[in-house]
Amino acid sequence: VEAVHLIADGKAPRIPQPKEGATYEGIQKKENAEISWDQPAVSLHNWIRGHDKVPGAWTTIDGQVVTFYGSSLFDASVPAGQELAIKGASRPGLVTKNGLVVFGNDGKMVLVRNLQFEDGKMIPASKYFSADEAAALELTEEEKKMAEDIR
C-alpha cells in the first residue's frame, strides 16, 4: 500500500535497471537470420527453430532467398532424394518425400519441412522441385453443367 501511495504522490524512487546481466535480446531482423552452414547439425537445427516464425532463418538457393521453417534433427541413414545446391553449404541438400535434408559440418542431418520464397509463397520442402508445375483443372460433364448453371 505504501508503494502505491508513493507512486500516486509522485515520490517513488526511480532506480534505473543496470544493463549488466540483462538477457533481453531485442527484436531480430531478417538480415541477421542468415544460416551459417559451417556448424554442426544441432546448431543448424537450433538456429532454424530459434528463428521460426519470425524472422525466419534463410539461405540462398538458385539465387533466391529461401526461408526454412519446421526443422528437426534427422537421425537415420541418408535418405534417397534429389540433390539441391545451397549457397555456402559444403554438401548439397536432399529433397526427399519427408522434406529437405541438410547437412551440418559434422555430417549429421537436419530435416526441414517447409520453405518460403521471397514472394511469400510457402510450400512443403518435399515439393521443392514440383512447385513450378501447374496442374490443369479438368471438369467432368456434370461439373461443367453445374458451372454453367452457376454462371
CORRA-V718473 format. One record per pair of residues at least 6 apart in sequence whose C-alpha atoms are under 8 Angstrom apart, sorted by the first residue. I is the first residue (numbers start at 1). J is the second residue. If there is no record, write none. Layout:
I;J  I;J
This chain:
3;12  6;12  28;54  28;55  29;55  30;55  30;56  30;57  33;51  33;55  33;56  33;57  33;58  34;57  34;58  34;59  35;44  35;47  35;48  35;57  35;58  35;59  36;44  36;88  37;44  37;88  37;89  37;90  37;104  37;105  38;89  38;90  38;104  38;105  39;104  39;105  39;106  40;104  40;105  40;106  40;107  40;108  41;73  41;103  41;104  41;105  41;106  41;107  41;108  41;109  41;110  42;73  42;104  42;110  44;104  44;110  45;71  45;72  45;73  45;110  47;57  48;56  48;57  48;68  48;69  48;70  48;71  49;69  49;70  49;71  51;57  52;68  52;69  52;70  53;69  56;67  56;68  56;69  57;67  57;68  57;69  58;65  58;66  58;67  58;68  59;65  59;66  59;67  59;68  59;86  59;87  60;66  60;86  60;87  61;85  61;86  61;87  62;85  62;86  64;117  64;118  65;117  65;118  66;115  66;116  66;117  66;118  67;115  67;116  67;117  68;112  68;113  68;114  68;115  68;116  69;112  69;113  69;114  69;115  69;116  70;112  70;113  70;114  71;110  71;111  71;112  71;113  72;110  72;111  72;112  73;109  73;110  73;111  74;101  74;108  74;109  74;110  74;111  75;108  75;109  79;94  79;96  80;94  80;96  81;94  81;95  81;96  81;97  82;94  82;95  82;96  83;92  83;93  83;94  83;95  84;92  84;93  84;94  84;95  85;91  85;92  85;93  86;92  86;93  89;103  90;105  91;102  91;103  92;102  92;103  93;100  93;101  93;102  93;103  94;100  94;101  94;102  95;101  95;125  95;126  95;127  95;128  96;126  97;126  98;111  98;113  98;125  98;126  99;111  99;112  99;113  99;114  99;124  99;125  99;126  99;127  100;111  100;112  100;113  100;125  100;126  101;109  101;110  101;111  101;112  102;109  102;110  102;111  102;112  103;109  103;110  104;110  112;125  113;124  113;125  113;126  114;122  114;123  114;124  114;125  115;122  115;123  115;124  115;125  116;122  116;123  123;131
